[in-house]
Amino acid sequence: MNWKDEGYLLHKTNFDENSIIIEVFTQNHGKYSGVVYGGSSRKLKKIFQIGNKILVNLVSKSNNRMGYFNVELLNPISPLFFDDKKRSIAVLSASTILKILLPERQINIKVYDSFNQMINQLNSKNWIKLYILWELSLIKELGFEINFDNHSVNPKNNNYIIEINDNFYEFPKLFLNPYQINLSNIEIRMGLEFTKKLLIQNFILPNKLKFPLPRNILEKYYS
């Protein structure tokens, strides 16, 4: 089996002295794992930064066995934000969320396109808004959609609230008006807390997964 595809590096781990195993979210083959021989060498190490866009060529003897990748760097996403802690941790957060939630080898073009769009807009002024909306869209694509038309207003603080599975959640105006430009830290934190609760209750806990540390760090930046 042999195929070539573009994708984003989600995870890497050492395989032996010179090689690594990587997980890549590809456009046309879903999340895929494979060995990269020599991937830990100084020459290739810079390619394997989490979030980088790469071109992978998979060679495998069968569908049931892990193959190996030949890799080319397409777009060095991660190095663009080495000096920006918030954007750097957002890349790690999104990549880790996809790593733990996406099933192996299942194609999802909508999730890939939304992730691709969000990553390509991280340089924009309102990048954190786009990140929050991306998490919300991911939750929808994974099978849990929220109808915000059924919201109400909390009389104690005038925040928007919605009932989901007999629980009440506060959410920012952003989810009613995605074209809102300027967000306060309170609104950002509220949005991140809302999507975090949905991720935990609908995907993390039922599957006995560990919530990504980078995602918690991102939220703390807006505390």
N, CA, C and O of each residue as an XYZ file, in Angstrom:
892
protein
N       0.853     -1.196      0.000
C       0.000      0.000      0.000
C       0.884      1.240      0.000
O       1.846      1.343      0.761
N       0.532      2.172     -0.871
C       1.326      3.385     -0.993
C       0.409      4.550     -1.340
O      -0.346      4.472     -2.309
N       0.465      5.628     -0.563
C      -0.299      6.820     -0.892
C       0.435      8.060     -0.415
O       1.310      7.987      0.448
N       0.068      9.204     -0.989
C       0.659     10.487     -0.627
C      -0.459     11.457     -0.290
O      -1.485     11.502     -0.970
N      -0.250     12.242      0.779
C      -1.303     13.150      1.225
C      -0.683     14.274      2.062
O       0.403     14.119      2.621
N      -1.383     15.394      2.138
C      -0.965     16.479      3.021
C      -1.647     16.320      4.365
O      -2.693     15.679      4.464
N      -1.056     16.904      5.402
C      -1.672     16.808      6.711
C      -0.925     17.618      7.750
O       0.084     18.258      7.454
N      -1.439     17.581      8.983
C      -0.850     18.312     10.096
C      -0.318     17.333     11.134
O      -0.973     16.349     11.477
N       0.874     17.620     11.624
C       1.481     16.767     12.639
C       0.791     16.979     13.983
O       0.772     18.092     14.510
N       0.225     15.909     14.534
C      -0.492     15.982     15.801
C       0.337     15.495     16.991
O       0.161     15.964     18.116
N       1.236     14.553     16.731
C       1.969     13.946     17.845
C       3.196     13.231     17.300
O       3.223     12.789     16.152
N       4.207     13.129     18.150
C       5.395     12.351     17.799
C       5.933     11.685     19.061
O       5.791     12.210     20.165
N       6.545     10.537     18.879
C       7.150      9.830     20.006
C       8.364      9.065     19.501
O       8.386      8.648     18.343
N       9.353      8.875     20.328
C      10.557      8.152     19.927
C      10.237      6.684     19.660
O       9.450      6.065     20.375
N      10.857      6.144     18.626
C      10.658      4.751     18.253
C      11.913      3.925     18.548
O      11.836      2.860     19.161
N      13.032      4.414     18.118
C      14.315      3.822     18.492
C      15.333      4.953     18.524
O      14.950      6.119     18.620
N      16.587      4.641     18.448
C      17.623      5.662     18.607
C      17.519      6.782     17.580
O      17.800      7.937     17.902
N      17.122      6.463     16.353
C      17.109      7.463     15.284
C      15.736      7.719     14.682
O      15.585      8.634     13.872
N      14.748      6.944     15.053
C      13.448      7.021     14.390
C      12.348      7.470     15.348
O      12.491      7.391     16.568
N      11.260      7.939     14.772
C      10.107      8.365     15.554
C       8.829      7.796     14.942
O       8.799      7.411     13.773
N       7.784      7.751     15.751
C       6.437      7.442     15.259
C       5.642      8.736     15.317
O       5.625      9.411     16.347
N       4.987      9.082     14.224
C       4.194     10.304     14.182
C       2.725      9.979     13.910
O       2.389      8.973     13.284
N       1.869     10.868     14.403
C       0.447     10.828     14.066
C       0.141     12.080     13.255
O       0.454     13.195     13.675
N      -0.463     11.890     12.110
C      -0.754     12.987     11.192
C      -2.242     12.995     10.872
O      -2.834     11.951     10.597
N      -2.836     14.175     10.912
C      -4.229     14.314     10.468
C      -4.190     14.723      9.011
O      -3.917     15.878      8.684
N      -4.467     13.761      8.133
C      -4.354     13.999      6.694
C      -5.695     14.394      6.079
O      -6.759     14.143      6.645
N      -5.613     15.003      4.936
C      -6.809     15.509      4.263
C      -7.700     14.382      3.758
O      -8.920     14.438      3.913
N      -7.103     13.367      3.159
C      -7.891     12.343      2.473
C      -7.796     10.946      3.086
O      -8.374      9.996      2.559
N      -7.067     10.818      4.200
C      -6.925      9.504      4.837
C      -7.181      9.546      6.337
O      -7.009      8.536      7.020
N      -7.588     10.699      6.860
C      -7.874     10.813      8.277
C      -6.610     10.831      9.121
O      -5.525     11.133      8.625
N      -6.756     10.507     10.395
C      -5.613     10.455     11.303
C      -4.863      9.154     11.075
O      -5.450      8.073     11.107
N      -3.568      9.268     10.847
C      -2.769      8.099     10.477
C      -1.458      8.119     11.237
O      -0.882      9.181     11.473
N      -0.988      6.939     11.620
C       0.293      6.804     12.307
C       1.286      6.074     11.424
O       0.910      5.233     10.607
N       2.551      6.401     11.596
C       3.592      5.731     10.836
C       4.967      6.048     11.390
O       5.144      7.000     12.150
N       5.929      5.245     11.003
C       7.315      5.417     11.444
C       8.044      6.339     10.468
O       7.843      6.272      9.255
N       8.884      7.186     11.018
C       9.779      8.010     10.196
C      11.201      7.621     10.569
O      11.680      7.959     11.652
N      11.873      6.911      9.673
C      13.245      6.509      9.944
C      14.163      7.725      9.859
O      14.110      8.488      8.894
N      14.998      7.896     10.872
C      15.893      9.047     10.917
C      15.207     10.320     11.338
O      15.786     11.401     11.221
N      13.971     10.218     11.832
C      13.195     11.406     12.171
C      13.729     12.197     13.338
O      13.385     13.367     13.503
N      14.578     11.571     14.165
C      15.127     12.280     15.320
C      16.479     12.933     15.023
O      17.105     13.508     15.914
N      16.920     12.841     13.779
C      18.203     13.447     13.414
C      18.095     14.966     13.428
O      17.005     15.521     13.289
N      19.233     15.632     13.597
C      19.247     17.096     13.602
C      18.722     17.667     12.293
O      18.065     18.709     12.277
N      19.013     16.986     11.214
C      18.612     17.473      9.890
C      17.097     17.489      9.727
O      16.547     18.395      9.101
N      16.427     16.495     10.284
C      14.978     16.368     10.098
C      14.170     16.861     11.296
O      12.963     17.073     11.175
N      14.805     17.045     12.437
C      14.095     17.347     13.674
C      13.208     18.572     13.563
O      12.112     18.599     14.123
N      13.681     19.611     12.829
C      12.915     20.847     12.729
C      11.593     20.665     11.988
O      10.671     21.465     12.146
N      11.505     19.612     11.182
C      10.261     19.353     10.451
C       9.151     18.937     11.413
O       7.983     19.266     11.209
N       9.532     18.207     12.469
C       8.546     17.542     13.304
C       8.195     18.364     14.532
O       8.357     17.913     15.666
N       7.711     19.581     14.291
C       7.149     20.435     15.326
C       5.629     20.296     15.262
O       5.040     20.381     14.184
N       4.993     20.082     16.420
C       3.547     19.859     16.450
C       2.819     21.032     15.788
O       3.077     22.194     16.104
N       1.916     20.714     14.874
C       1.154     21.728     14.157
C       1.680     22.029     12.777
O       0.986     22.661     11.980
N       2.898     21.591     12.469
C       3.438     21.838     11.135
C       2.632     21.097     10.068
O       2.146     19.988     10.289
N       2.504     21.732      8.919
C       1.834     21.085      7.792
C       2.880     20.353      6.956
O       3.880     20.939      6.542
N       2.638     19.075      6.715
C       3.621     18.255      6.039
C       2.990     17.444      4.910
O       1.777     17.237      4.865
N       3.842     16.998      4.015
C       3.431     16.079      2.955
C       3.990     14.715      3.314
O       5.200     14.560      3.481
N       3.120     13.731      3.433
C       3.558     12.392      3.827
C       3.316     11.399      2.701
O       2.284     11.428      2.029
N       4.282     10.531      2.517
C       4.171      9.430      1.560
C       4.256      8.143      2.358
O       5.318      7.799      2.879
N       3.139      7.427      2.458
C       3.090      6.205      3.261
C       3.442      4.986      2.420
O       2.951      4.809      1.305
N       4.299      4.161      2.980
C       4.616      2.866      2.382
C       4.334      1.803      3.435
O       4.893      1.844      4.532
N       3.466      0.850      3.101
C       3.092     -0.191      4.053
C       2.834     -1.492      3.307
O       2.344     -1.481      2.178
N       3.166     -2.615      3.943
C       2.969     -3.911      3.315
C       1.511     -4.336      3.302
O       1.100     -5.116      2.443
N       0.707     -3.818      4.270
C      -0.714     -4.159      4.312
C      -1.468     -3.116      5.113
O      -0.864     -2.308      5.820
N      -2.800     -3.134      5.001
C      -3.643     -2.200      5.740
C      -3.599     -2.443      7.242
O      -3.892     -1.540      8.026
N      -3.240     -3.643      7.645
C      -3.279     -4.007      9.054
C      -1.966     -3.764      9.789
O      -1.873     -4.010     10.992
N      -0.966     -3.290      9.081
C       0.330     -3.061      9.698
C       0.717     -1.594      9.597
O       0.369     -0.913      8.632
N       1.441     -1.114     10.601
C       1.929      0.255     10.549
C       3.028      0.367      9.496
O       3.970     -0.426      9.473
N       2.891      1.361      8.631
C       3.888      1.573      7.605
C       4.884      2.639      8.029
O       4.966      3.012      9.200
N       5.626      3.112      7.065
C       6.558      4.194      7.353
C       6.300      5.357      6.403
O       5.818      5.182      5.284
N       6.636      6.542      6.884
C       6.412      7.773      6.139
C       7.721      8.334      5.604
O       8.748      8.326      6.283
N       7.659      8.819      4.378
C       8.635      9.785      3.887
C       7.955     11.139      3.994
O       6.806     11.285      3.576
N       8.643     12.135      4.546
C       7.996     13.393      4.920
C       8.701     14.597      4.303
O       9.929     14.664      4.252
N       7.888     15.550      3.833
C       8.395     16.847      3.387
C       7.633     17.940      4.138
O       6.439     17.805      4.404
N       8.324     19.007      4.471
C       7.693     20.134      5.156
C       6.989     21.022      4.131
O       7.596     21.472      3.160
N       5.686     21.268      4.365
C       4.922     22.155      3.491
C       4.794     23.560      4.070
O       4.980     24.553      3.366
N       4.477     23.631      5.354
C       4.270     24.935      5.992
C       4.676     24.847      7.461
O       4.022     24.150      8.237
N       5.745     25.543      7.858
C       6.212     25.481      9.240
C       5.349     26.346     10.158
O       5.710     27.482     10.462
N       4.219     25.814     10.597
C       3.274     26.568     11.418
C       3.858     26.900     12.790
O       3.854     28.056     13.213
N       4.352     25.890     13.467
C       4.791     26.055     14.848
C       5.853     27.137     15.035
O       5.718     27.950     15.949
N       6.913     27.189     14.205
C       7.953     28.202     14.406
C       7.455     29.643     14.266
O       8.093     30.565     14.774
N       6.333     29.846     13.588
C       5.806     31.192     13.406
C       5.420     31.820     14.735
O       5.382     33.044     14.854
N       5.130     30.985     15.745
C       4.587     31.496     17.004
C       5.468     31.138     18.203
O       4.984     31.103     19.335
N       6.740     30.875     17.969
C       7.634     30.543     19.077
C       7.692     31.652     20.118
O       7.883     31.384     21.304
N       7.527     32.891     19.680
C       7.603     34.032     20.597
C       6.231     34.492     21.084
O       6.116     35.531     21.733
N       5.205     33.728     20.775
C       3.836     34.071     21.172
C       3.256     32.900     21.954
O       2.822     31.906     21.372
N       3.254     33.028     23.283
C       2.845     31.908     24.132
C       1.403     31.489     23.900
O       1.097     30.297     23.883
N       0.510     32.467     23.720
C      -0.906     32.137     23.572
C      -1.171     31.393     22.268
O      -1.857     30.370     22.263
N      -0.637     31.898     21.176
C      -0.858     31.225     19.895
C      -0.156     29.866     19.849
O      -0.690     28.907     19.292
N       1.041     29.787     20.434
C       1.770     28.509     20.464
C       0.980     27.448     21.211
O       0.869     26.311     20.754
N       0.432     27.824     22.363
C      -0.309     26.843     23.150
C      -1.637     26.504     22.484
O      -2.158     25.405     22.674
N      -2.193     27.434     21.702
C      -3.421     27.152     20.955
C      -3.173     26.089     19.885
O      -4.011     25.214     19.672
N      -2.022     26.165     19.212
C      -1.663     25.145     18.220
C      -1.534     23.785     18.890
O      -2.048     22.788     18.384
N      -0.849     23.745     20.027
C      -0.695     22.484     20.763
C      -2.037     21.971     21.263
O      -2.306     20.770     21.221
N      -2.874     22.882     21.735
C      -4.188     22.505     22.241
C      -5.036     21.867     21.157
O      -5.567     20.772     21.343
N      -5.164     22.546     20.025
C      -5.995     22.031     18.931
C      -5.459     20.703     18.403
O      -6.229     19.783     18.128
N      -4.140     20.606     18.262
C      -3.532     19.377     17.751
C      -3.778     18.210     18.696
O      -4.068     17.097     18.256
N      -3.660     18.468     20.004
C      -3.855     17.398     20.983
C      -5.310     16.968     21.058
O      -5.602     15.782     21.212
N      -6.227     17.930     20.950
C      -7.653     17.590     20.938
C      -7.974     16.664     19.774
O      -8.692     15.678     19.943
N      -7.445     16.976     18.591
C      -7.679     16.118     17.429
C      -7.034     14.748     17.626
O      -7.608     13.730     17.239
N      -5.855     14.719     18.220
C      -5.161     13.453     18.443
C      -5.999     12.501     19.284
O      -6.121     11.320     18.960
N      -6.579     13.022     20.371
C      -7.269     12.123     21.291
C      -8.714     11.833     20.883
O      -9.276     10.820     21.298
N      -9.325     12.709     20.074
C     -10.742     12.536     19.754
C     -11.005     11.900     18.388
O     -12.029     11.241     18.203
N     -10.104     12.086     17.440
C     -10.364     11.545     16.106
C     -10.073     10.049     16.044
O      -9.033      9.604     16.528
N     -10.967      9.280     15.463
C     -10.699      7.854     15.289
C      -9.611      7.640     14.234
O      -9.467      8.430     13.302
N      -8.870      6.583     14.396
C      -7.786      6.273     13.466
C      -8.342      5.939     12.079
O      -9.278      5.154     11.935
N      -7.739      6.555     11.076
C      -7.992      6.237      9.662
C      -9.427      6.504      9.216
O      -9.913      5.854      8.290
N     -10.099      7.431      9.848
C     -11.449      7.808      9.436
C     -11.409      9.185      8.790
O     -11.022     10.163      9.429
N     -11.801      9.263      7.548
C     -11.742     10.519      6.795
C     -12.824     11.475      7.292
O     -13.973     11.080      7.488
N     -12.442     12.737      7.494
C     -13.417     13.764      7.847
C     -12.967     15.081      7.230
O     -12.224     15.850      7.840
N     -13.428     15.321      6.018
C     -13.010     16.502      5.263
C     -13.442     17.790      5.946
O     -12.697     18.770      5.935
N     -14.643     17.809      6.546
C     -15.125     19.032      7.193
C     -14.238     19.423      8.372
O     -13.902     20.595      8.544
N     -13.863     18.438      9.178
C     -12.984     18.726     10.315
C     -11.625     19.185      9.820
O     -11.041     20.115     10.376
N     -11.118     18.537      8.776
C      -9.815     18.932      8.226
C      -9.860     20.363      7.692
O      -8.964     21.160      7.971
N     -10.896     20.685      6.929
C     -10.994     22.024      6.339
C     -11.137     23.101      7.409
O     -10.547     24.175      7.290
N     -11.920     22.820      8.460
C     -12.105     23.824      9.517
C     -10.813     24.025     10.302
O     -10.478     25.149     10.674
N     -10.091     22.938     10.552
C      -8.808     23.041     11.240
C      -7.804     23.803     10.381
O      -7.091     24.676     10.875
N      -7.753     23.473      9.114
C      -6.860     24.137      8.172
C      -7.139     25.643      8.129
O      -6.211     26.451      8.130
N      -8.408     26.009      8.092
C      -8.797     27.418      8.049
C      -8.414     28.128      9.349
O      -7.892     29.242      9.316
N      -8.668     27.497     10.476
C      -8.338     28.118     11.754
C      -6.832     28.340     11.898
O      -6.397     29.409     12.327
N      -6.042     27.332     11.541
C      -4.583     27.443     11.637
C      -4.064     28.558     10.742
O      -3.165     29.306     11.127
N      -4.634     28.666      9.549
C      -4.174     29.684      8.598
C      -4.576     31.095      8.996
O      -4.091     32.063      8.409
N      -5.462     31.230      9.990
C      -5.895     32.557     10.419
C      -5.381     32.921     11.814
O      -5.866     33.870     12.430
N      -4.409     32.171     12.301
C      -3.873     32.453     13.629
C      -3.131     33.787     13.701
O      -2.909     34.321     14.788
N      -2.757     34.310     12.564
C      -2.083     35.615     12.551
C      -3.064     36.778     12.664
O      -2.644     37.919     12.857
N      -4.347     36.510     12.548
C      -5.343     37.580     12.564
C      -5.530     38.123     13.973
O      -5.191     37.463     14.955
N      -6.065     39.315     14.061
C      -6.262     39.977     15.346
C      -7.235     39.206     16.236
O      -7.040     39.120     17.448
N      -8.264     38.657     15.641
C      -9.311     37.964     16.394
C      -9.136     36.442     16.371
O     -10.114     35.697     16.314
N      -7.889     35.994     16.414
C      -7.601     34.569     16.292
C      -8.253     33.733     17.403
O      -8.695     32.611     17.156
N      -8.313     34.279     18.625
C      -8.871     33.491     19.726
C     -10.370     33.258     19.530
O     -10.900     32.222     19.930
N     -11.040     34.216     18.920
C     -12.453     34.021     18.586
C     -12.595     32.865     17.587
O     -13.474     32.015     17.730
N     -11.726     32.846     16.585
C     -11.764     31.791     15.584
C     -11.447     30.437     16.209
O     -11.998     29.413     15.805
N     -10.562     30.440     17.190
C     -10.233     29.186     17.868
C     -11.449     28.653     18.629
O     -11.768     27.467     18.548
N     -12.117     29.531     19.362
C     -13.295     29.106     20.134
C     -14.384     28.569     19.208
O     -14.989     27.533     19.484
N     -14.626     29.276     18.117
C     -15.631     28.826     17.156
C     -15.216     27.517     16.495
O     -16.063     26.701     16.134
N     -13.911     27.323     16.340
C     -13.433     26.052     15.778
C     -13.756     24.897     16.727
O     -14.219     23.846     16.284
N     -13.517     25.082     18.023
C     -13.860     24.031     18.983
C     -15.351     23.720     18.933
O     -15.751     22.558     18.992
N     -16.168     24.759     18.824
C     -17.610     24.551     18.759
C     -17.995     23.763     17.507
O     -18.840     22.870     17.572
N     -17.377     24.091     16.363
C     -17.664     23.371     15.121
C     -17.185     21.925     15.198
O     -17.827     21.029     14.649
N     -16.062     21.692     15.876
C     -15.559     20.328     16.036
C     -16.541     19.493     16.853
O     -16.820     18.342     16.516
N     -17.058     20.077     17.921
C     -18.048     19.383     18.757
C     -19.260     18.987     17.909
O     -19.791     17.885     18.046
N     -19.686     19.894     17.037
C     -20.817     19.600     16.150
C     -20.487     18.458     15.190
O     -21.294     17.546     15.011
N     -19.301     18.505     14.571
C     -18.923     17.473     13.601
C     -18.727     16.110     14.261
O     -18.872     15.073     13.613
N     -18.401     16.118     15.543
C     -18.246     14.847     16.264
C     -19.579     14.288     16.742
O     -19.637     13.214     17.342
N     -20.660     15.039     16.465
C     -21.985     14.486     16.713
C     -22.802     15.126     17.804
O     -23.843     14.589     18.184
N     -22.354     16.284     18.334
C     -23.116     16.929     19.398
C     -23.387     18.376     19.003
O     -22.509     19.233     19.103
N     -24.607     18.635     18.557
C     -24.973     19.969     18.088
C     -25.848     20.671     19.126
O     -26.698     20.055     19.768
N     -25.617     21.978     19.271
C     -26.365     22.779     20.244
C     -27.227     23.791     19.512
O     -26.763     24.463     18.592
N     -28.478     23.898     19.922
C     -29.381     24.894     19.354
C     -29.425     26.097     20.295
O     -30.120     26.072     21.311
N     -28.688     27.138     19.953
C     -28.614     28.308     20.826
C     -29.889     29.155     20.789
O     -30.030     30.101     21.565
N     -30.809     28.818     19.894
C     -32.091     29.534     19.877
C     -32.890     29.255     21.144
O     -33.787     30.021     21.497
N     -32.572     28.183     21.813
C     -33.291     27.805     23.036
C     -32.660     28.394     24.296
O     -32.832     27.860     25.392
N     -31.944     29.473     24.138
C     -31.264     30.063     25.287
C     -32.212     30.970     26.079
O     -33.309     31.308     25.635
N     -31.746     31.340     27.252
C     -32.451     32.314     28.090
C     -31.405     33.225     28.724
O     -30.217     33.127     28.416
N     -31.854     34.109     29.609
C     -30.940     35.050     30.253
C     -30.986     34.833     31.757
O     -32.058     34.752     32.356
N     -29.811     34.740     32.352
C     -29.712     34.584     33.795
C     -30.061     35.907     34.473
O     -29.346     36.893     34.292
N     -31.138     35.951     35.243
C     -31.565     37.223     35.854
C     -30.568     37.767     36.877
O     -30.615     38.952     37.210
N     -29.667     36.921     37.380
C     -28.715     37.365     38.395
C     -27.580     38.201     37.807
O     -27.101     39.141     38.443
N     -27.151     37.854     36.587
C     -26.014     38.577     36.003
C     -26.203     38.950     34.536
O     -25.302     39.501     33.904
N     -27.400     38.639     33.995
C     -27.735     38.953     32.604
C     -26.891     38.188     31.576
O     -26.855     38.568     30.406
N     -26.221     37.128     31.998
C     -25.482     36.293     31.056
C     -26.432     35.344     30.333
O     -27.475     34.963     30.864
N     -26.056     34.971     29.122
C     -26.847     34.005     28.375
C     -26.637     32.611     28.970
O     -25.521     32.248     29.343
N     -27.708     31.845     29.053
C     -27.623     30.483     29.561
C     -28.424     29.549     28.662
O     -29.370     29.962     27.991
N     -28.025     28.293     28.665
C     -28.723     27.285     27.881
C     -28.741     25.980     28.665
O     -27.779     25.647     29.357
N     -29.840     25.246     28.551
C     -29.969     23.964     29.246
C     -29.598     22.837     28.306
O     -30.146     22.716     27.210
N     -28.647     22.001     28.752
C     -28.208     20.850     27.968
C     -28.159     19.646     28.897
O     -27.410     19.630     29.874
N     -28.956     18.652     28.587
C     -28.993     17.421     29.407
C     -29.208     17.729     30.883
O     -28.513     17.204     31.753
N     -30.184     18.591     31.144
C     -30.605     18.946     32.507
C     -29.572     19.783     33.270
O     -29.695     19.967     34.481
N     -28.570     20.282     32.576
C     -27.596     21.174     33.187
C     -27.635     22.530     32.488
O     -27.893     22.617     31.288
N     -27.375     23.588     33.263
C     -27.378     24.929     32.696
C     -25.951     25.442     32.522
O     -25.101     25.294     33.399
N     -25.720     26.051     31.355
C     -24.386     26.554     31.019
C     -24.483     28.011     30.582
O     -25.381     28.388     29.828
N     -23.554     28.815     31.062
C     -23.445     30.182     30.563
C     -22.579     30.174     29.309
O     -21.624     29.404     29.202
N     -22.923     31.034     28.373
C     -22.128     31.122     27.149
C     -22.065     32.574     26.686
O     -22.949     33.362     27.025
N     -21.046     32.943     25.925
C     -20.884     34.341     25.491
C     -21.782     34.688     24.315
O     -22.269     33.809     23.603
N     -21.991     35.969     24.127
C     -22.799     36.466     23.018
C     -22.241     36.024     21.669
O     -22.966     35.961     20.676
N     -20.944     35.718     21.645
C     -20.270     35.279     20.427
C     -21.005     34.142     19.737
O     -21.047     34.089     18.508
N     -21.585     33.231     20.510
C     -22.248     32.071     19.917
C     -23.584     32.437     19.274
O     -24.136     31.660     18.495
N     -24.099     33.616     19.599
C     -25.306     34.112     18.937
C     -24.959     35.053     17.791
O     -25.721     35.205     16.836
N     -23.789     35.681     17.907
C     -23.337     36.620     16.889
C     -21.866     36.347     16.579
O     -20.984     36.996     17.141
N     -21.595     35.385     15.682
C     -20.202     35.020     15.385
C     -19.411     36.130     14.706
O     -18.195     36.022     14.547
N     -20.100     37.199     14.303
C     -19.401     38.318     13.650
C     -18.942     39.364     14.658
O     -18.371     40.386     14.277
N     -19.186     39.115     15.933
C     -18.706     40.007     16.970
C     -17.184     40.124     16.879
O     -16.484     39.116     16.780
N     -16.688     41.331     16.912
C     -15.259     41.557     16.664
C     -14.435     41.523     17.948
O     -13.557     40.674     18.104
N     -14.710     42.429     18.846
C     -13.895     42.556     20.050
C     -14.483     41.751     21.202
O     -15.646     41.922     21.566
N     -13.662     40.870     21.768
C     -14.092     40.054     22.899
C     -13.292     40.442     24.135
O     -12.081     40.652     24.066
N     -13.977     40.533     25.253
C     -13.286     40.772     26.517
C     -12.700     39.462     27.014
O     -13.076     38.390     26.539
N     -11.779     39.543     27.969
C     -11.221     38.328     28.556
C     -12.296     37.482     29.224
O     -12.214     36.253     29.229
N     -13.299     38.141     29.784
C     -14.400     37.414     30.419
C     -15.167     36.593     29.380
O     -15.499     35.433     29.622
N     -15.447     37.204     28.217
C     -16.165     36.493     27.158
C     -15.331     35.356     26.591
O     -15.853     34.280     26.296
N     -14.032     35.598     26.440
C     -13.141     34.544     25.938
C     -13.123     33.367     26.894
O     -13.270     32.216     26.483
N     -12.940     33.666     28.177
C     -12.900     32.599     29.173
C     -14.233     31.848     29.229
O     -14.253     30.626     29.370
N     -15.334     32.572     29.118
C     -16.645     31.936     29.146
C     -16.817     30.996     27.954
O     -17.359     29.899     28.086
N     -16.351     31.442     26.797
C     -16.433     30.590     25.615
C     -15.584     29.341     25.742
O     -16.021     28.246     25.388
N     -14.359     29.504     26.253
C     -13.468     28.361     26.439
C     -14.005     27.404     27.499
O     -13.890     26.187     27.353
N     -14.589     27.948     28.562
C     -15.165     27.099     29.609
C     -16.356     26.310     29.078
O     -16.545     25.145     29.427
N     -17.153     26.950     28.236
C     -18.344     26.291     27.687
C     -17.948     25.104     26.804
O     -18.452     23.996     26.987
N     -17.040     25.340     25.845
C     -16.645     24.249     24.948
C     -15.879     23.167     25.709
O     -15.982     21.983     25.388
N     -15.111     23.580     26.721
C     -14.385     22.591     27.533
C     -15.359     21.646     28.231
O     -15.155     20.432     28.229
N     -16.413     22.194     28.825
C     -17.392     21.357     29.516
C     -18.054     20.383     28.556
O     -18.271     19.221     28.902
N     -18.377     20.843     27.358
C     -19.006     19.955     26.377
C     -18.045     18.848     25.938
O     -18.444     17.692     25.797
N     -16.781     19.210     25.724
C     -15.789     18.210     25.330
C     -15.618     17.156     26.423
O     -15.568     15.958     26.143
N     -15.530     17.613     27.658
C     -15.308     16.684     28.776
C     -16.508     15.762     28.965
O     -16.344     14.547     29.069
N     -17.705     16.326     29.009
C     -18.883     15.544     29.352
C     -19.350     14.622     28.225
O     -19.955     13.582     28.482
N     -19.073     15.000     26.989
C     -19.581     14.213     25.864
C     -18.546     13.320     25.190
O     -18.903     12.382     24.478
N     -17.259     13.611     25.414
C     -16.232     12.828     24.724
C     -15.120     12.334     25.650
O     -14.712     11.175     25.570
N     -14.635     13.207     26.522
C     -13.504     12.842     27.371
C     -13.898     11.806     28.426
O     -13.301     10.731     28.494
N     -14.896     12.125     29.243
C     -15.303     11.213     30.313
C     -15.882      9.898     29.788
O     -15.496      8.838     30.280
N     -16.801      9.922     28.800
C     -17.363      8.652     28.327
C     -16.308      7.691     27.757
O     -16.483      6.474     27.797
N     -15.221      8.248     27.230
C     -14.190      7.405     26.631
C     -12.958      7.246     27.527
O     -11.937      6.694     27.115
N     -13.082      7.755     28.788
C     -12.013      7.629     29.780
C     -10.694      8.188     29.252
O      -9.643      7.554     29.352
N     -10.778      9.383     28.690
C      -9.609     10.053     28.152
C      -9.111     11.117     29.129
O      -9.805     11.463     30.086
N      -7.938     11.621     28.891
C      -7.365     12.678     29.708
C      -7.458     13.996     28.952
O      -7.030     14.093     27.801
N      -8.020     15.009     29.606
C      -8.176     16.287     28.931
C      -6.803     16.906     28.687
O      -5.946     16.874     29.570
N      -6.583     17.473     27.491
C      -5.253     17.971     27.117
C      -4.755     19.098     28.022
O      -5.463     20.078     28.252
N      -3.542     18.950     28.528
C      -2.919     19.977     29.356
C      -2.777     21.315     28.618
O      -3.044     22.356     29.218
N      -2.366     21.331     27.337
C      -2.243     22.622     26.645
C      -3.552     23.404     26.610
O      -3.551     24.635     26.629
N      -4.676     22.673     26.558
C      -5.977     23.349     26.523
C      -6.255     24.031     27.853
O      -6.803     25.133     27.879
N      -5.888     23.396     28.953
C      -6.056     24.024     30.267
C      -5.163     25.258     30.406
O      -5.564     26.262     30.995
N      -3.963     25.172     29.865
C      -3.042     26.302     29.924
C      -3.597     27.477     29.128
O      -3.524     28.624     29.569
N      -4.154     27.186     27.946
C      -4.730     28.255     27.119
C      -5.823     28.992     27.887
O      -5.886     30.221     27.866
N      -6.666     28.245     28.554
C      -7.768     28.848     29.314
C      -7.240     29.732     30.446
O      -7.811     30.786     30.726
N      -6.172     29.313     31.085
C      -5.613     30.071     32.207
C      -5.070     31.424     31.767
O      -5.016     32.355     32.572
N      -4.672     31.550     30.521
C      -4.179     32.833     30.030
C      -5.267     33.918     30.071
O      -4.958     35.109     30.024
N      -6.531     33.507     30.158
C      -7.623     34.474     30.142
C      -8.376     34.484     31.480
O      -9.516     34.942     31.557
N      -7.728     33.978     32.518
C      -8.332     33.991     33.851
C      -8.166     35.365     34.507
O      -8.613     35.568     35.636
